[in-house]
Amino acid sequence: TLILNVFRAFCLQVVETPAKQYAHHGGMHFLSVPVKPDWDSPASLFGYFNAIENRFEATELLRALYQMQEERKDDMLVVLLDEMNLAHPEQYFADLLSKFEENRGSDLPAEYDIMLGAGEPPEKLSIARNVLWTGTMNEDETTKGLSDKVIDRSMLITFPCPKELHDRDNTRIQEPELTLSRQRWEEW
C-alpha cells in the first residue's frame, strides 16, 4: 500500500523523520528518494541507458530493490518518495501503481520490466511485499495535484499545521534491538 503523507509547506520541519523513525524503530531498512520536478517517466525512478558510455545508469532505488529481492529477501525496506508531488506522480509512478493493483490479494511479487536500451531485452524486476512505499507532499504553488488514479490507489494522511511549535529534544536515537523479518511482517 502506498501511503501519502500530506504536509503543508510551511509546517514541515524535517521531511523524512517520521518515515525514517518508523523504519528505524521497526527494524527495517530505509531509503529516501528525493523526487525532482523534471521526473516524467519510470526512468526517473530506475535509471536510463547512457548512450555515450554505452551502459545502463541504475539509480540507488533500483539497486536497493534488486538487493531486497536477491540478498535481503527476509528483510523489510521502507522507500520514501520525498516531495513526491514536485513532479506528476502519474508520470513516474503510475506503472508501478498498476502493477501493485494487479497483484492485490496475491502473494506473488509485482513484476516490472526495466528497459535497458541498446537493443537489450528488458530486465525483470520483482517487487515483493518486503518493500513498503510512502511519500511526502507539500501543497503550494510549486507542486502538482494528484490525479484520481493515484488517490484511488493510495491512503492519504493529512497533518494539519501545528498551532504551537516546540523545540525537539535532540536525544540520540537508540539502535533498534531487533530486525523485523519479512515473515514476522506478514504474520502481522
C-alpha positions as CSV (number, residue, x, y, z in Angstrom):
1,T,0.0,0.0,0.0
2,L,1.2,3.4,-0.9
3,I,0.8,5.8,2.0
4,L,1.0,9.5,1.1
5,N,1.7,11.8,4.0
6,V,0.4,15.3,3.1
7,F,2.0,18.2,4.8
8,R,1.6,21.9,4.4
9,A,4.8,23.5,3.1
10,F,5.2,26.0,6.0
11,C,4.6,23.3,8.7
12,L,7.2,20.8,7.6
13,Q,10.4,20.8,9.5
14,V,12.2,17.5,8.8
15,V,10.5,15.7,5.9
16,E,11.8,12.2,6.3
17,T,11.9,12.0,10.1
18,P,8.6,10.1,10.7
19,A,9.1,7.5,8.0
20,K,12.8,7.1,8.9
21,Q,12.0,6.7,12.6
22,Y,9.2,4.2,11.7
23,A,11.7,2.1,9.7
24,H,14.4,2.5,12.3
25,H,12.3,1.5,15.3
26,G,10.6,-1.2,13.3
27,G,13.9,-2.8,12.5
28,M,13.6,-2.1,8.7
29,H,15.9,-0.7,6.1
30,F,15.2,2.8,4.9
31,L,15.8,4.7,1.6
32,S,14.9,8.3,0.9
33,V,14.4,9.1,-2.7
34,P,14.2,12.9,-3.4
35,V,11.8,13.5,-6.3
36,K,12.8,16.2,-8.8
37,P,10.5,18.5,-10.7
38,D,11.7,17.1,-14.1
39,W,10.7,13.5,-13.4
40,D,8.5,12.4,-16.3
41,S,8.8,8.6,-16.6
42,P,9.7,5.5,-14.7
43,A,13.3,6.0,-15.9
44,S,13.5,8.8,-13.3
45,L,12.9,6.2,-10.6
46,F,15.0,3.4,-12.0
47,G,17.6,4.7,-14.4
48,Y,18.3,5.1,-18.1
49,F,20.6,4.0,-20.9
50,N,23.6,6.2,-21.2
51,A,24.4,6.2,-25.0
52,I,27.7,8.0,-24.6
53,E,29.1,5.4,-22.2
54,N,27.0,2.6,-23.7
55,R,25.7,1.4,-20.4
56,F,22.6,1.5,-18.1
57,E,22.8,4.0,-15.3
58,A,20.9,2.5,-12.4
59,T,19.5,4.6,-9.6
60,E,20.1,3.9,-5.9
61,L,16.4,2.8,-5.7
62,L,16.8,0.2,-8.4
63,R,19.9,-1.2,-6.8
64,A,18.1,-1.3,-3.4
65,L,15.1,-3.1,-5.0
66,Y,17.3,-5.8,-6.6
67,Q,19.1,-6.2,-3.3
68,M,15.8,-6.7,-1.4
69,Q,14.8,-9.4,-3.9
70,E,18.2,-11.2,-4.1
71,E,20.3,-10.7,-0.9
72,R,17.8,-9.5,1.6
73,K,14.6,-11.4,0.8
74,D,13.9,-11.8,4.5
75,D,14.3,-8.1,5.4
76,M,11.9,-5.2,5.1
77,L,12.6,-1.9,3.3
78,V,10.7,1.4,3.6
79,V,11.1,3.7,0.5
80,L,10.2,7.3,1.0
81,L,9.4,9.3,-2.1
82,D,10.4,12.7,-0.7
83,E,8.4,15.7,-2.1
84,M,6.7,13.3,-4.4
85,N,4.4,15.9,-6.0
86,L,7.2,18.2,-7.3
87,A,6.6,16.1,-10.5
88,H,3.3,14.4,-11.5
89,P,3.3,11.0,-9.7
90,E,1.2,9.5,-12.5
91,Q,4.1,10.1,-14.9
92,Y,6.8,8.4,-13.0
93,F,4.9,6.1,-10.6
94,A,1.7,5.1,-12.4
95,D,3.2,2.0,-14.0
96,L,4.2,0.7,-10.6
97,L,0.8,1.5,-9.1
98,S,-0.8,-0.5,-11.8
99,K,1.5,-3.5,-11.2
100,F,0.7,-3.3,-7.5
101,E,-3.0,-3.1,-8.2
102,E,-2.8,-6.2,-10.5
103,N,-1.2,-8.2,-7.7
104,R,-3.5,-7.1,-4.9
105,G,-4.6,-10.2,-2.9
106,S,-1.8,-12.3,-4.4
107,D,1.4,-13.4,-2.7
108,L,3.3,-13.1,-5.9
109,P,5.7,-10.1,-6.4
110,A,4.8,-7.4,-8.8
111,E,6.8,-7.9,-12.0
112,Y,8.1,-4.8,-13.8
113,D,10.3,-4.6,-16.9
114,I,13.3,-2.3,-16.7
115,M,14.2,-1.1,-20.2
116,L,17.9,-1.4,-20.6
117,G,18.2,0.2,-24.0
118,A,20.7,-0.5,-26.8
119,G,18.5,-3.3,-28.1
120,E,18.9,-5.4,-24.9
121,P,15.8,-7.3,-23.7
122,P,14.1,-5.8,-20.7
123,E,15.4,-6.9,-17.3
124,K,12.6,-8.3,-15.0
125,L,12.3,-6.6,-11.6
126,S,10.3,-8.3,-8.9
127,I,9.0,-6.1,-6.2
128,A,7.8,-8.2,-3.3
129,R,5.8,-7.3,-0.3
130,N,9.0,-6.7,1.7
131,V,9.2,-3.2,0.2
132,L,6.8,-0.6,1.7
133,W,6.2,2.7,-0.1
134,T,5.5,6.1,1.4
135,G,5.7,9.6,0.2
136,T,5.7,13.2,1.5
137,M,4.0,16.1,-0.2
138,N,3.7,19.8,0.2
139,E,0.8,21.9,-1.0
140,D,1.9,25.2,-2.6
141,E,2.3,26.8,-6.0
142,T,5.4,24.8,-6.9
143,T,3.7,21.4,-6.6
144,K,1.4,19.2,-8.7
145,G,-2.0,17.9,-7.7
146,L,-2.8,14.2,-7.5
147,S,-4.9,12.5,-10.2
148,D,-7.9,10.4,-9.2
149,K,-5.8,7.3,-10.3
150,V,-3.2,8.0,-7.7
151,I,-5.7,8.9,-5.0
152,D,-7.7,5.8,-5.6
153,R,-4.7,3.6,-5.1
154,S,-3.4,5.4,-2.0
155,M,-4.1,6.2,1.6
156,L,-3.8,9.9,2.3
157,I,-2.9,11.1,5.8
158,T,-3.1,14.9,6.2
159,F,-1.2,16.5,9.0
160,P,-2.5,20.0,9.9
161,C,-0.3,22.9,10.7
162,P,0.5,22.9,14.4
163,K,-0.8,25.9,16.3
164,E,2.2,25.9,18.6
165,L,5.8,24.9,17.8
166,H,8.0,23.3,20.4
167,D,11.8,22.6,20.4
168,R,12.7,19.0,19.8
169,D,14.7,17.0,22.3
170,N,17.9,16.2,20.4
171,T,18.4,13.0,22.2
172,R,20.3,10.5,20.1
173,I,18.0,7.7,18.7
174,Q,18.9,4.3,20.1
175,E,19.7,1.4,17.8
176,P,16.8,-1.0,17.4
177,E,17.0,-4.2,19.3
178,L,15.8,-6.4,16.5
179,T,15.4,-6.6,12.8
180,L,11.9,-7.1,11.5
181,S,11.8,-10.0,9.2
182,R,9.5,-10.3,6.2
183,Q,8.0,-13.4,7.8
184,R,7.1,-11.5,11.0
185,W,5.7,-8.6,9.0
186,E,3.4,-11.0,7.0
187,E,2.3,-12.7,10.2
188,W,1.0,-9.3,11.5
